[in-house]
């Protein structure tokens, strides 16, 4: 059994939270992890959202990511953003770029948004196909370029699956040409509409990951390269030098609250651990049996349990849950 006394200190509360602001979305992406379509009837009110973020600030949570659905369909989104910024928190917002106009970009400048992330999942034909919206690529590209011209901190996220992996290099080149600050590579997790049939073979993913790490080293002066890969330690040995790097952060350094107030260990791990309408976030997080088990890596099973990199990886708990039905199970995507 691995000695967990050697592991890095585990925070009692997360430092980063994702808020799924609405389930409403005007796109129909084949890989959507939240299965976004229409707004739920009981989505959080403006006051409920602001009270939640006030509690986050009081607990020392300092970074917020607002996702959806499409966040800009919420009529109160700027009221909420202004409140988050007034608390001294860092906040980013994600968008498919379809509703962005000059007025929205000006408001984002006014509230001093820390980052805006656009989803771009391929070149024109690919992007429009996987998002089921002919013409969306042009809207998204225009929004990216307009946001950059406003000197906003623009990030791009590319969710990789079998219908778009061949466009990764081309999209990276375009992003560097446009002046995107950060490119995030995210492999599809089979949850929501993200059916497992969309996934890539592990050997292909290994090649993509190694190539991505090469690009990160080669072009780091032009653009920041990040990923949602718990197995990043397999291709970037430098991470072993960082005591704070522990791989998968589900139930540890990050969490998620959806538009109905349901709390999850991770935006991609659909296990409800409580609702902020019924209890404080602090009580939910601290008392969650799921979180307590995730914090103790000796609870992991199969190949993850016996791996010498358990403290620096831990596998993707969302993938383990989707593939095996057990959030403590083996991450079947590991190629080690």
Protein Blocks (a to p, Z undefined) as FASTA:
>chain_A
ZZfklpccddfbdfbdcddfbfcdfbdcfklmnlpabdcfkbccfklmmmmmmmmmmnop
abdcddedjfklpmklmmmmmmmmmnopacddddehlmgcfklmmmmmmnopabdcddde
bdfklmmmmnopghklmmmmmmmmmmmmnopacdddddddfklmmmmmmmmmmmmmnopa
bdcddddddehjlcfklpccfklmmmmmmmmmmmmmmmmmmoccddfbfklmmmmmklmm
pmklgbjaehilgccddfkopacfbfklccdfbdfklpcfklmmmmmmklmmmmmmklpg
cjllmpcklmmnopafklmmmmnopakbccfkbcZZ
